[in-house]
Amino acid sequence: MEGCWQRIVIRDQPIKAVLKAVTFIDNDGRKLLAEMHRQGAELAAEEFMMKAIIEEIIRGED
């Protein structure tokens, strides 16, 4: 996922990452999502627990 993100960032276009059917995010995944958010990506989720994790990341609790 990180390699994909780096290729997208180079294009300098708005990104929205929607986490669908995700049931677990490990520490490295949280760090990557936090970095994506810092670089301007909009994070979204469909499942309640993933929404809570994204809110933590947005608030800087990564």
mmJSON file of the N, C-alpha and C atoms, coordinates in Angstrom:
{"data_MODEL":{"atom_site":{
"group_PDB":["ATOM","ATOM","ATOM","ATOM","ATOM","ATOM","ATOM","ATOM","ATOM","ATOM","ATOM","ATOM","ATOM","ATOM","ATOM","ATOM","ATOM","ATOM","ATOM","ATOM","ATOM","ATOM","ATOM","ATOM","ATOM","ATOM","ATOM","ATOM","ATOM","ATOM","ATOM","ATOM","ATOM","ATOM","ATOM","ATOM","ATOM","ATOM","ATOM","ATOM","ATOM","ATOM","ATOM","ATOM","ATOM","ATOM","ATOM","ATOM","ATOM","ATOM","ATOM","ATOM","ATOM","ATOM","ATOM","ATOM","ATOM","ATOM","ATOM","ATOM","ATOM","ATOM","ATOM","ATOM","ATOM","ATOM","ATOM","ATOM","ATOM","ATOM","ATOM","ATOM","ATOM","ATOM","ATOM","ATOM","ATOM","ATOM","ATOM","ATOM","ATOM","ATOM","ATOM","ATOM","ATOM","ATOM","ATOM","ATOM","ATOM","ATOM","ATOM","ATOM","ATOM","ATOM","ATOM","ATOM","ATOM","ATOM","ATOM","ATOM","ATOM","ATOM","ATOM","ATOM","ATOM","ATOM","ATOM","ATOM","ATOM","ATOM","ATOM","ATOM","ATOM","ATOM","ATOM","ATOM","ATOM","ATOM","ATOM","ATOM","ATOM","ATOM","ATOM","ATOM","ATOM","ATOM","ATOM","ATOM","ATOM","ATOM","ATOM","ATOM","ATOM","ATOM","ATOM","ATOM","ATOM","ATOM","ATOM","ATOM","ATOM","ATOM","ATOM","ATOM","ATOM","ATOM","ATOM","ATOM","ATOM","ATOM","ATOM","ATOM","ATOM","ATOM","ATOM","ATOM","ATOM","ATOM","ATOM","ATOM","ATOM","ATOM","ATOM","ATOM","ATOM","ATOM","ATOM","ATOM","ATOM","ATOM","ATOM","ATOM","ATOM","ATOM","ATOM","ATOM","ATOM","ATOM","ATOM","ATOM","ATOM","ATOM","ATOM","ATOM","ATOM","ATOM"],
"id":[1,2,3,4,5,6,7,8,9,10,11,12,13,14,15,16,17,18,19,20,21,22,23,24,25,26,27,28,29,30,31,32,33,34,35,36,37,38,39,40,41,42,43,44,45,46,47,48,49,50,51,52,53,54,55,56,57,58,59,60,61,62,63,64,65,66,67,68,69,70,71,72,73,74,75,76,77,78,79,80,81,82,83,84,85,86,87,88,89,90,91,92,93,94,95,96,97,98,99,100,101,102,103,104,105,106,107,108,109,110,111,112,113,114,115,116,117,118,119,120,121,122,123,124,125,126,127,128,129,130,131,132,133,134,135,136,137,138,139,140,141,142,143,144,145,146,147,148,149,150,151,152,153,154,155,156,157,158,159,160,161,162,163,164,165,166,167,168,169,170,171,172,173,174,175,176,177,178,179,180,181,182,183,184,185,186],
"type_symbol":["N","C","C","N","C","C","N","C","C","N","C","C","N","C","C","N","C","C","N","C","C","N","C","C","N","C","C","N","C","C","N","C","C","N","C","C","N","C","C","N","C","C","N","C","C","N","C","C","N","C","C","N","C","C","N","C","C","N","C","C","N","C","C","N","C","C","N","C","C","N","C","C","N","C","C","N","C","C","N","C","C","N","C","C","N","C","C","N","C","C","N","C","C","N","C","C","N","C","C","N","C","C","N","C","C","N","C","C","N","C","C","N","C","C","N","C","C","N","C","C","N","C","C","N","C","C","N","C","C","N","C","C","N","C","C","N","C","C","N","C","C","N","C","C","N","C","C","N","C","C","N","C","C","N","C","C","N","C","C","N","C","C","N","C","C","N","C","C","N","C","C","N","C","C","N","C","C","N","C","C","N","C","C","N","C","C"],
"label_atom_id":["N","CA","C","N","CA","C","N","CA","C","N","CA","C","N","CA","C","N","CA","C","N","CA","C","N","CA","C","N","CA","C","N","CA","C","N","CA","C","N","CA","C","N","CA","C","N","CA","C","N","CA","C","N","CA","C","N","CA","C","N","CA","C","N","CA","C","N","CA","C","N","CA","C","N","CA","C","N","CA","C","N","CA","C","N","CA","C","N","CA","C","N","CA","C","N","CA","C","N","CA","C","N","CA","C","N","CA","C","N","CA","C","N","CA","C","N","CA","C","N","CA","C","N","CA","C","N","CA","C","N","CA","C","N","CA","C","N","CA","C","N","CA","C","N","CA","C","N","CA","C","N","CA","C","N","CA","C","N","CA","C","N","CA","C","N","CA","C","N","CA","C","N","CA","C","N","CA","C","N","CA","C","N","CA","C","N","CA","C","N","CA","C","N","CA","C","N","CA","C","N","CA","C","N","CA","C","N","CA","C","N","CA","C","N","CA","C"],
"label_alt_id":[null,null,null,null,null,null,null,null,null,null,null,null,null,null,null,null,null,null,null,null,null,null,null,null,null,null,null,null,null,null,null,null,null,null,null,null,null,null,null,null,null,null,null,null,null,null,null,null,null,null,null,null,null,null,null,null,null,null,null,null,null,null,null,null,null,null,null,null,null,null,null,null,null,null,null,null,null,null,null,null,null,null,null,null,null,null,null,null,null,null,null,null,null,null,null,null,null,null,null,null,null,null,null,null,null,null,null,null,null,null,null,null,null,null,null,null,null,null,null,null,null,null,null,null,null,null,null,null,null,null,null,null,null,null,null,null,null,null,null,null,null,null,null,null,null,null,null,null,null,null,null,null,null,null,null,null,null,null,null,null,null,null,null,null,null,null,null,null,null,null,null,null,null,null,null,null,null,null,null,null,null,null,null,null,null,null],
"label_comp_id":["MET","MET","MET","GLU","GLU","GLU","GLY","GLY","GLY","CYS","CYS","CYS","TRP","TRP","TRP","GLN","GLN","GLN","ARG","ARG","ARG","ILE","ILE","ILE","VAL","VAL","VAL","ILE","ILE","ILE","ARG","ARG","ARG","ASP","ASP","ASP","GLN","GLN","GLN","PRO","PRO","PRO","ILE","ILE","ILE","LYS","LYS","LYS","ALA","ALA","ALA","VAL","VAL","VAL","LEU","LEU","LEU","LYS","LYS","LYS","ALA","ALA","ALA","VAL","VAL","VAL","THR","THR","THR","PHE","PHE","PHE","ILE","ILE","ILE","ASP","ASP","ASP","ASN","ASN","ASN","ASP","ASP","ASP","GLY","GLY","GLY","ARG","ARG","ARG","LYS","LYS","LYS","LEU","LEU","LEU","LEU","LEU","LEU","ALA","ALA","ALA","GLU","GLU","GLU","MET","MET","MET","HIS","HIS","HIS","ARG","ARG","ARG","GLN","GLN","GLN","GLY","GLY","GLY","ALA","ALA","ALA","GLU","GLU","GLU","LEU","LEU","LEU","ALA","ALA","ALA","ALA","ALA","ALA","GLU","GLU","GLU","GLU","GLU","GLU","PHE","PHE","PHE","MET","MET","MET","MET","MET","MET","LYS","LYS","LYS","ALA","ALA","ALA","ILE","ILE","ILE","ILE","ILE","ILE","GLU","GLU","GLU","GLU","GLU","GLU","ILE","ILE","ILE","ILE","ILE","ILE","ARG","ARG","ARG","GLY","GLY","GLY","GLU","GLU","GLU","ASP","ASP","ASP"],
"label_asym_id":["A","A","A","A","A","A","A","A","A","A","A","A","A","A","A","A","A","A","A","A","A","A","A","A","A","A","A","A","A","A","A","A","A","A","A","A","A","A","A","A","A","A","A","A","A","A","A","A","A","A","A","A","A","A","A","A","A","A","A","A","A","A","A","A","A","A","A","A","A","A","A","A","A","A","A","A","A","A","A","A","A","A","A","A","A","A","A","A","A","A","A","A","A","A","A","A","A","A","A","A","A","A","A","A","A","A","A","A","A","A","A","A","A","A","A","A","A","A","A","A","A","A","A","A","A","A","A","A","A","A","A","A","A","A","A","A","A","A","A","A","A","A","A","A","A","A","A","A","A","A","A","A","A","A","A","A","A","A","A","A","A","A","A","A","A","A","A","A","A","A","A","A","A","A","A","A","A","A","A","A","A","A","A","A","A","A"],
"label_entity_id":["1","1","1","1","1","1","1","1","1","1","1","1","1","1","1","1","1","1","1","1","1","1","1","1","1","1","1","1","1","1","1","1","1","1","1","1","1","1","1","1","1","1","1","1","1","1","1","1","1","1","1","1","1","1","1","1","1","1","1","1","1","1","1","1","1","1","1","1","1","1","1","1","1","1","1","1","1","1","1","1","1","1","1","1","1","1","1","1","1","1","1","1","1","1","1","1","1","1","1","1","1","1","1","1","1","1","1","1","1","1","1","1","1","1","1","1","1","1","1","1","1","1","1","1","1","1","1","1","1","1","1","1","1","1","1","1","1","1","1","1","1","1","1","1","1","1","1","1","1","1","1","1","1","1","1","1","1","1","1","1","1","1","1","1","1","1","1","1","1","1","1","1","1","1","1","1","1","1","1","1","1","1","1","1","1","1"],
"label_seq_id":[1,1,1,2,2,2,3,3,3,4,4,4,5,5,5,6,6,6,7,7,7,8,8,8,9,9,9,10,10,10,11,11,11,12,12,12,13,13,13,14,14,14,15,15,15,16,16,16,17,17,17,18,18,18,19,19,19,20,20,20,21,21,21,22,22,22,23,23,23,24,24,24,25,25,25,26,26,26,27,27,27,28,28,28,29,29,29,30,30,30,31,31,31,32,32,32,33,33,33,34,34,34,35,35,35,36,36,36,37,37,37,38,38,38,39,39,39,40,40,40,41,41,41,42,42,42,43,43,43,44,44,44,45,45,45,46,46,46,47,47,47,48,48,48,49,49,49,50,50,50,51,51,51,52,52,52,53,53,53,54,54,54,55,55,55,56,56,56,57,57,57,58,58,58,59,59,59,60,60,60,61,61,61,62,62,62],
"pdbx_PDB_ins_code":[null,null,null,null,null,null,null,null,null,null,null,null,null,null,null,null,null,null,null,null,null,null,null,null,null,null,null,null,null,null,null,null,null,null,null,null,null,null,null,null,null,null,null,null,null,null,null,null,null,null,null,null,null,null,null,null,null,null,null,null,null,null,null,null,null,null,null,null,null,null,null,null,null,null,null,null,null,null,null,null,null,null,null,null,null,null,null,null,null,null,null,null,null,null,null,null,null,null,null,null,null,null,null,null,null,null,null,null,null,null,null,null,null,null,null,null,null,null,null,null,null,null,null,null,null,null,null,null,null,null,null,null,null,null,null,null,null,null,null,null,null,null,null,null,null,null,null,null,null,null,null,null,null,null,null,null,null,null,null,null,null,null,null,null,null,null,null,null,null,null,null,null,null,null,null,null,null,null,null,null,null,null,null,null,null,null],
"Cartn_x":[0.825,0.0,0.872,1.987,2.844,3.396,3.821,4.336,3.283,2.08,0.959,0.743,0.773,0.588,1.671,2.92,4.011,3.832,3.351,3.111,1.979,0.976,-0.157,0.241,1.03,1.437,2.184,2.975,3.755,2.844,1.654,0.71,0.099,0.228,-0.257,-1.743,-2.556,-3.994,-4.693,-5.893,-6.628,-6.928,-6.775,-6.985,-7.986,-8.897,-9.798,-9.612,-9.16,-8.967,-10.158,-10.965,-12.138,-11.825,-11.844,-11.548,-12.832,-12.945,-14.117,-13.686,-14.507,-14.255,-12.927,-12.484,-11.258,-11.668,-11.063,-11.412,-10.268,-9.06,-7.908,-6.881,-6.267,-5.162,-4.025,-2.882,-1.745,-1.052,-0.028,0.676,1.263,1.875,2.44,1.346,0.2,-0.921,-1.427,-1.499,-1.92,-0.937,0.356,1.382,1.257,1.022,0.865,-0.381,-1.484,-2.702,-2.496,-1.768,-1.48,-0.634,0.357,1.196,0.379,-0.488,-1.359,-2.224,-2.773,-3.603,-2.776,-1.572,-0.701,-0.385,-0.328,-0.013,-1.262,-2.407,-3.607,-4.673,-4.447,-5.468,-6.662,-7.844,-9.06,-9.274,-9.459,-9.671,-11.137,-11.687,-13.082,-13.203,-14.268,-14.529,-16.028,-16.402,-17.818,-18.183,-17.261,-17.52,-17.233,-18.033,-17.959,-16.559,-15.934,-14.624,-13.563,-13.615,-12.65,-12.866,-14.127,-14.403,-13.759,-13.829,-13.228,-11.711,-11.098,-9.645,-9.245,-10.002,-9.704,-9.834,-10.838,-10.99,-9.776,-9.258,-8.05,-6.876,-6.731,-5.635,-5.776,-6.974,-7.207,-6.92,-7.257,-6.985,-5.519,-4.725,-3.3,-2.974,-3.861,-3.643,-3.031,-2.248,-1.608,-0.332],
"Cartn_y":[-1.182,0.0,1.249,1.211,2.392,2.763,1.765,2.034,2.674,2.184,2.756,4.206,4.466,5.827,6.75,6.309,7.154,7.487,6.547,6.828,7.842,7.763,8.682,10.087,10.195,11.506,12.302,11.627,12.306,13.066,12.571,13.21,14.485,14.709,15.928,16.177,15.135,15.245,14.905,15.451,15.124,13.625,13.072,11.639,11.434,10.496,10.065,8.562,8.138,6.715,6.227,5.354,4.804,3.365,3.108,1.767,0.948,0.042,-0.833,-2.246,-2.941,-4.342,-4.509,-3.473,-3.555,-3.874,-4.909,-5.304,-5.103,-4.822,-4.66,-3.77,-2.88,-2.05,-2.214,-2.727,-2.888,-1.536,-1.525,-0.294,0.383,-0.409,0.168,0.772,0.122,0.649,1.965,2.045,3.301,4.419,4.096,5.102,5.581,4.645,5.028,5.89,5.511,6.319,7.708,7.786,9.09,9.941,9.336,10.065,10.512,9.646,10.015,11.214,11.192,12.303,13.586,13.496,14.679,15.26,14.393,14.855,15.27,15.287,15.842,14.86,13.573,12.597,12.677,12.545,12.453,10.977,10.673,9.294,9.09,7.956,7.628,6.12,5.716,4.29,4.064,2.81,2.454,1.788,1.066,0.292,1.148,0.964,1.789,1.826,0.666,0.626,1.329,1.152,1.82,3.331,3.764,5.198,5.754,5.004,5.445,5.54,4.577,4.603,5.79,6.05,7.198,8.499,8.606,9.807,9.99,8.907,8.989,9.503,8.986,9.415,10.894,11.33,12.734,13.657,13.208,14.012,13.966,13.154,13.068,12.073,11.123,10.12,8.858,8.998,7.843,7.596],
"Cartn_z":[0.0,0.0,0.0,0.711,0.78,-0.595,-1.366,-2.707,-3.593,-3.494,-4.253,-3.846,-2.549,-2.053,-2.606,-2.594,-3.085,-4.568,-5.36,-6.783,-6.965,-6.131,-6.23,-5.799,-4.737,-4.21,-5.267,-6.064,-7.097,-8.059,-8.272,-9.205,-8.644,-7.352,-6.7,-6.979,-6.793,-6.979,-5.668,-5.445,-4.212,-4.142,-2.954,-2.745,-1.613,-1.817,-0.754,-0.599,0.57,0.855,1.67,1.076,1.747,2.138,3.439,3.935,3.932,2.977,2.864,3.214,3.952,4.32,5.05,5.755,6.556,7.983,8.55,9.917,10.894,10.383,11.267,10.592,11.371,10.891,11.883,11.416,12.319,12.517,13.348,13.692,12.452,11.565,10.344,9.463,9.413,8.644,9.205,10.531,11.174,10.854,10.905,10.601,9.16,8.244,6.845,6.651,7.255,7.144,7.741,8.852,9.46,8.518,7.883,6.932,5.722,5.25,4.136,4.515,5.723,6.192,6.279,6.822,6.925,5.548,4.544,3.191,2.413,3.094,2.471,2.041,2.228,1.832,2.779,2.219,3.025,3.353,4.633,5.064,5.409,5.002,5.295,5.487,6.159,6.381,6.415,6.257,6.302,7.619,8.206,9.417,10.653,11.69,12.892,13.503,13.69,14.341,13.501,12.188,11.317,11.343,11.427,11.553,12.815,13.911,15.172,15.041,14.391,14.204,13.336,12.288,11.432,12.213,13.049,13.877,14.787,15.362,16.191,15.365,14.169,13.296,12.96,12.622,12.266,13.446,14.646,15.847,16.253,15.575,15.897,16.977,17.222,18.253,17.667,16.621,16.002,16.736],
"occupancy":[1.0,1.0,1.0,1.0,1.0,1.0,1.0,1.0,1.0,1.0,1.0,1.0,1.0,1.0,1.0,1.0,1.0,1.0,1.0,1.0,1.0,1.0,1.0,1.0,1.0,1.0,1.0,1.0,1.0,1.0,1.0,1.0,1.0,1.0,1.0,1.0,1.0,1.0,1.0,1.0,1.0,1.0,1.0,1.0,1.0,1.0,1.0,1.0,1.0,1.0,1.0,1.0,1.0,1.0,1.0,1.0,1.0,1.0,1.0,1.0,1.0,1.0,1.0,1.0,1.0,1.0,1.0,1.0,1.0,1.0,1.0,1.0,1.0,1.0,1.0,1.0,1.0,1.0,1.0,1.0,1.0,1.0,1.0,1.0,1.0,1.0,1.0,1.0,1.0,1.0,1.0,1.0,1.0,1.0,1.0,1.0,1.0,1.0,1.0,1.0,1.0,1.0,1.0,1.0,1.0,1.0,1.0,1.0,1.0,1.0,1.0,1.0,1.0,1.0,1.0,1.0,1.0,1.0,1.0,1.0,1.0,1.0,1.0,1.0,1.0,1.0,1.0,1.0,1.0,1.0,1.0,1.0,1.0,1.0,1.0,1.0,1.0,1.0,1.0,1.0,1.0,1.0,1.0,1.0,1.0,1.0,1.0,1.0,1.0,1.0,1.0,1.0,1.0,1.0,1.0,1.0,1.0,1.0,1.0,1.0,1.0,1.0,1.0,1.0,1.0,1.0,1.0,1.0,1.0,1.0,1.0,1.0,1.0,1.0,1.0,1.0,1.0,1.0,1.0,1.0,1.0,1.0,1.0,1.0,1.0,1.0],
"B_iso_or_equiv":[0.0,0.0,0.0,0.0,0.0,0.0,0.0,0.0,0.0,0.0,0.0,0.0,0.0,0.0,0.0,0.0,0.0,0.0,0.0,0.0,0.0,0.0,0.0,0.0,0.0,0.0,0.0,0.0,0.0,0.0,0.0,0.0,0.0,0.0,0.0,0.0,0.0,0.0,0.0,0.0,0.0,0.0,0.0,0.0,0.0,0.0,0.0,0.0,0.0,0.0,0.0,0.0,0.0,0.0,0.0,0.0,0.0,0.0,0.0,0.0,0.0,0.0,0.0,0.0,0.0,0.0,0.0,0.0,0.0,0.0,0.0,0.0,0.0,0.0,0.0,0.0,0.0,0.0,0.0,0.0,0.0,0.0,0.0,0.0,0.0,0.0,0.0,0.0,0.0,0.0,0.0,0.0,0.0,0.0,0.0,0.0,0.0,0.0,0.0,0.0,0.0,0.0,0.0,0.0,0.0,0.0,0.0,0.0,0.0,0.0,0.0,0.0,0.0,0.0,0.0,0.0,0.0,0.0,0.0,0.0,0.0,0.0,0.0,0.0,0.0,0.0,0.0,0.0,0.0,0.0,0.0,0.0,0.0,0.0,0.0,0.0,0.0,0.0,0.0,0.0,0.0,0.0,0.0,0.0,0.0,0.0,0.0,0.0,0.0,0.0,0.0,0.0,0.0,0.0,0.0,0.0,0.0,0.0,0.0,0.0,0.0,0.0,0.0,0.0,0.0,0.0,0.0,0.0,0.0,0.0,0.0,0.0,0.0,0.0,0.0,0.0,0.0,0.0,0.0,0.0,0.0,0.0,0.0,0.0,0.0,0.0],
"pdbx_formal_charge":[null,null,null,null,null,null,null,null,null,null,null,null,null,null,null,null,null,null,null,null,null,null,null,null,null,null,null,null,null,null,null,null,null,null,null,null,null,null,null,null,null,null,null,null,null,null,null,null,null,null,null,null,null,null,null,null,null,null,null,null,null,null,null,null,null,null,null,null,null,null,null,null,null,null,null,null,null,null,null,null,null,null,null,null,null,null,null,null,null,null,null,null,null,null,null,null,null,null,null,null,null,null,null,null,null,null,null,null,null,null,null,null,null,null,null,null,null,null,null,null,null,null,null,null,null,null,null,null,null,null,null,null,null,null,null,null,null,null,null,null,null,null,null,null,null,null,null,null,null,null,null,null,null,null,null,null,null,null,null,null,null,null,null,null,null,null,null,null,null,null,null,null,null,null,null,null,null,null,null,null,null,null,null,null,null,null],
"auth_seq_id":[1,1,1,2,2,2,3,3,3,4,4,4,5,5,5,6,6,6,7,7,7,8,8,8,9,9,9,10,10,10,11,11,11,12,12,12,13,13,13,14,14,14,15,15,15,16,16,16,17,17,17,18,18,18,19,19,19,20,20,20,21,21,21,22,22,22,23,23,23,24,24,24,25,25,25,26,26,26,27,27,27,28,28,28,29,29,29,30,30,30,31,31,31,32,32,32,33,33,33,34,34,34,35,35,35,36,36,36,37,37,37,38,38,38,39,39,39,40,40,40,41,41,41,42,42,42,43,43,43,44,44,44,45,45,45,46,46,46,47,47,47,48,48,48,49,49,49,50,50,50,51,51,51,52,52,52,53,53,53,54,54,54,55,55,55,56,56,56,57,57,57,58,58,58,59,59,59,60,60,60,61,61,61,62,62,62],
"auth_comp_id":["MET","MET","MET","GLU","GLU","GLU","GLY","GLY","GLY","CYS","CYS","CYS","TRP","TRP","TRP","GLN","GLN","GLN","ARG","ARG","ARG","ILE","ILE","ILE","VAL","VAL","VAL","ILE","ILE","ILE","ARG","ARG","ARG","ASP","ASP","ASP","GLN","GLN","GLN","PRO","PRO","PRO","ILE","ILE","ILE","LYS","LYS","LYS","ALA","ALA","ALA","VAL","VAL","VAL","LEU","LEU","LEU","LYS","LYS","LYS","ALA","ALA","ALA","VAL","VAL","VAL","THR","THR","THR","PHE","PHE","PHE","ILE","ILE","ILE","ASP","ASP","ASP","ASN","ASN","ASN","ASP","ASP","ASP","GLY","GLY","GLY","ARG","ARG","ARG","LYS","LYS","LYS","LEU","LEU","LEU","LEU","LEU","LEU","ALA","ALA","ALA","GLU","GLU","GLU","MET","MET","MET","HIS","HIS","HIS","ARG","ARG","ARG","GLN","GLN","GLN","GLY","GLY","GLY","ALA","ALA","ALA","GLU","GLU","GLU","LEU","LEU","LEU","ALA","ALA","ALA","ALA","ALA","ALA","GLU","GLU","GLU","GLU","GLU","GLU","PHE","PHE","PHE","MET","MET","MET","MET","MET","MET","LYS","LYS","LYS","ALA","ALA","ALA","ILE","ILE","ILE","ILE","ILE","ILE","GLU","GLU","GLU","GLU","GLU","GLU","ILE","ILE","ILE","ILE","ILE","ILE","ARG","ARG","ARG","GLY","GLY","GLY","GLU","GLU","GLU","ASP","ASP","ASP"],
"auth_asym_id":["A","A","A","A","A","A","A","A","A","A","A","A","A","A","A","A","A","A","A","A","A","A","A","A","A","A","A","A","A","A","A","A","A","A","A","A","A","A","A","A","A","A","A","A","A","A","A","A","A","A","A","A","A","A","A","A","A","A","A","A","A","A","A","A","A","A","A","A","A","A","A","A","A","A","A","A","A","A","A","A","A","A","A","A","A","A","A","A","A","A","A","A","A","A","A","A","A","A","A","A","A","A","A","A","A","A","A","A","A","A","A","A","A","A","A","A","A","A","A","A","A","A","A","A","A","A","A","A","A","A","A","A","A","A","A","A","A","A","A","A","A","A","A","A","A","A","A","A","A","A","A","A","A","A","A","A","A","A","A","A","A","A","A","A","A","A","A","A","A","A","A","A","A","A","A","A","A","A","A","A","A","A","A","A","A","A"],
"auth_atom_id":["N","CA","C","N","CA","C","N","CA","C","N","CA","C","N","CA","C","N","CA","C","N","CA","C","N","CA","C","N","CA","C","N","CA","C","N","CA","C","N","CA","C","N","CA","C","N","CA","C","N","CA","C","N","CA","C","N","CA","C","N","CA","C","N","CA","C","N","CA","C","N","CA","C","N","CA","C","N","CA","C","N","CA","C","N","CA","C","N","CA","C","N","CA","C","N","CA","C","N","CA","C","N","CA","C","N","CA","C","N","CA","C","N","CA","C","N","CA","C","N","CA","C","N","CA","C","N","CA","C","N","CA","C","N","CA","C","N","CA","C","N","CA","C","N","CA","C","N","CA","C","N","CA","C","N","CA","C","N","CA","C","N","CA","C","N","CA","C","N","CA","C","N","CA","C","N","CA","C","N","CA","C","N","CA","C","N","CA","C","N","CA","C","N","CA","C","N","CA","C","N","CA","C","N","CA","C","N","CA","C","N","CA","C","N","CA","C"],
"pdbx_PDB_model_num":[1,1,1,1,1,1,1,1,1,1,1,1,1,1,1,1,1,1,1,1,1,1,1,1,1,1,1,1,1,1,1,1,1,1,1,1,1,1,1,1,1,1,1,1,1,1,1,1,1,1,1,1,1,1,1,1,1,1,1,1,1,1,1,1,1,1,1,1,1,1,1,1,1,1,1,1,1,1,1,1,1,1,1,1,1,1,1,1,1,1,1,1,1,1,1,1,1,1,1,1,1,1,1,1,1,1,1,1,1,1,1,1,1,1,1,1,1,1,1,1,1,1,1,1,1,1,1,1,1,1,1,1,1,1,1,1,1,1,1,1,1,1,1,1,1,1,1,1,1,1,1,1,1,1,1,1,1,1,1,1,1,1,1,1,1,1,1,1,1,1,1,1,1,1,1,1,1,1,1,1,1,1,1,1,1,1]
}}}
